[in-house]
Structure formats: structure tokens, C-alpha cells
Amino acid sequence: MPSEIVETGMPVGESGKVLQDELTEKVFNPTKVKPIWDFKGHSGYAVIEFTKVSSLSLKENIHHKDGMLYGWIARKNDYNLSGIVGKFLKKKRDLKSISELQEVDKRLTLHLVENIY
């Protein structure tokens, strides 16, 4: 996410809502946009959640560079990084494999079907 240095010397950026609206206009339909901040200010990164249909509930990291938007699906190596993105993911998210996500979906579906009858 674009950020700029303010009078205090700290980088600040736009709210997650601005990026969420931008991505929605481009038909990505994010459900949440969480800009990543620390004691130094805005990092220029955000973790974006998409609906299950578009990304198997995986989180995608998006950032601007030279005015362009770049992103990737957060994976195990991102989760295990010692930098700001890794710390955020460890603090706010659980690391799950595709098979673990499929198992959770299977259990939820089974539970819903059982409750119907």
C-alpha cells in the first residue's frame, strides 16, 4: 500500500477500506483488508482476505511498488519470516495446508447436514 512520511517522520498510509474498494472495483471481492503497522509506522503491506471461493480462505499479501499493485498468496515461508509480514501472520492467522482446509470444510458440511435431519 502506498505510504508517505509525515511531519513526525513516521510513514502513514491509506486505510484498508481504500484498497478494499479499489480491489472490489477490479472484481477481486476482498472481505477484509488489514494494513500492517508497527511502532515505526505503516509498513506498506496489507494482508487481504478473500472469500473461500476465490482463494480457499488463504490470505493474500498485496503491496504497491512504483505505483503498481503486487501480491502473492501467503505460504509457509511467509508465515515463518522474522519480518513484519511474518510477525503479523503469526499473531493474527493460523497456518493451514490445503488438505487441512479441505478437512475443516468437510467437517463443517457434515455438521450442517447432520443438523438438517
Residue pairs with C-beta under 8 A, 6 or more apart in sequence:
1 13
1 14
1 19
1 35
1 42
1 44
1 45
1 46
1 62
1 63
1 64
2 13
2 14
2 44
2 64
2 67
3 11
3 12
3 13
3 41
3 42
3 43
3 44
4 11
4 12
4 13
5 11
6 12
10 40
10 41
10 42
11 40
11 41
11 42
11 43
11 44
12 41
12 42
13 35
13 42
13 44
14 35
15 35
16 32
16 33
16 34
16 35
16 46
17 33
19 33
19 35
19 46
19 48
19 62
20 30
20 32
20 33
20 48
22 69
23 29
23 30
23 33
23 48
23 62
24 30
28 50
28 54
29 50
29 51
29 54
30 48
30 49
30 50
31 49
31 50
31 51
32 48
32 49
33 46
33 47
33 48
33 49
34 46
34 47
34 48
34 49
34 88
34 92
35 42
35 43
35 45
35 46
36 42
36 43
36 45
36 46
36 47
36 84
36 85
36 88
37 43
38 84
38 87
43 84
43 85
44 63
44 64
45 61
45 62
45 63
45 84
45 85
45 88
46 61
46 62
46 63
47 59
47 60
47 61
47 74
47 85
47 88
47 89
47 92
47 93
48 59
48 60
48 61
48 62
48 71
49 57
49 59
49 60
50 57
50 58
50 60
52 105
55 73
56 98
56 101
57 101
58 73
58 74
58 101
59 73
59 74
59 89
59 93
60 71
60 72
60 73
60 74
61 71
61 72
61 73
61 74
61 78
61 85
62 69
62 70
62 71
63 69
63 70
63 71
64 70
72 78
74 85
74 89
74 93
76 95
78 85
78 86
78 89
79 86
79 89
79 90
79 93
79 95
80 86
81 87
81 89
89 95
96 104
